[in-house]
Amino acid sequence: MVWMFKKLKGEHKRDHLNQGITLEEASLGTPCVICHNVTDPLLKSFGFREGKTITIRALGVCNGPIVCEISGHCVAIDRKTAKKINIMVNGCTK
């Protein structure tokens, strides 16, 4: 996948409306689609699989956990784990 970058205030930012981002970078309340196979067996058991729709419901303060809704239930995951999950805001294109 080729990443598109924007230059904002001297920093490169991914264009999250057209290209993939990580779950940690997603906006609160925006439905997103998981775009790669999640290898962590614990995350798989919670329903984190390629093609599933996920929505961020709450963000913990001081870099606390991210609460996301997937398959009708809410799961809290830490931000380090959220960085490993690639998503698309407008759906996956392969």
N, C-alpha and C positions, 0 to 999 in steps of 0.2 A: 504494500500500500504506500502510496506517495503522500507525504504530508504537505499541506498548504500552510504557509506561514504569513502572518501579518506583522508588520513592525509597529509596535506601539511603545512610545516613550523609551526607545532604545532597546526594547526587549522583543524577542520573537514569540508570538502567541499563535497557537493553532486556530484555524478557522473552524470552530466547533459546529457551525451550522452545516458544513459540507463534508468535513473529514472526521475521523475518529478522535476521541478523547478518552481519558481514563474516567472511571467512575468518580474519583475524587474531584475532578474538574467539572462535573455536571452541575447544572443549576437545580435548585430546590423546586420540586413539583413538576419537572419536565420529564415526560415519558421518554425512555431511551431503550435501545435494543443492544443486547450483548453480542459482540461481533467476533468472538474467537472462542475456541474451546477452553474452558476453565479446567486447569489440571488439578487443583486442590480438591481432594475427595470430600472434605468437610463442606466446602462451598457447593459442590455438586449436590450433596445431600440436602442443602437448603434451597435448591432449585436454580442455582446460577449455571445456566447452560446457554450455549450459542443459540441465538434467535429469540430468547425470552425477553419480554418487555419488563423493564425495571424503572421504578420512580423513586427519587430521593424524597423522603418524607420529613426528615429532621437532620440537622447537623449539630454535633456536640460542640460545646464551647471549648476554647483553648486546644484546638486540634483533637477533640474527642471523637468518639465513634460516629459513623454515618448510619442513619436508620433508613433502610430502603424497603420498598414494597415489591415483592416478586411472587407471582402466582397466588395473589390474594392474602399473603401473610407478610408481616414485617420482620426484618432481620437487621441486627446492628453488627456492623463490621468495622474494624479499625482502619485508619486511613492508609496505613502501609499496605494492607491487603487490597484496599480500593484502588490503589495505584496500579495494581497488576491486572485489573479488569478493564478491557477496552470496550468502549461503547460507541454507538452512533446516535445522534439526536434525531435524524430523519430516517433512520433505518439503515440496514446494511446493504451495500452493493458489492457484489462479487463478480 
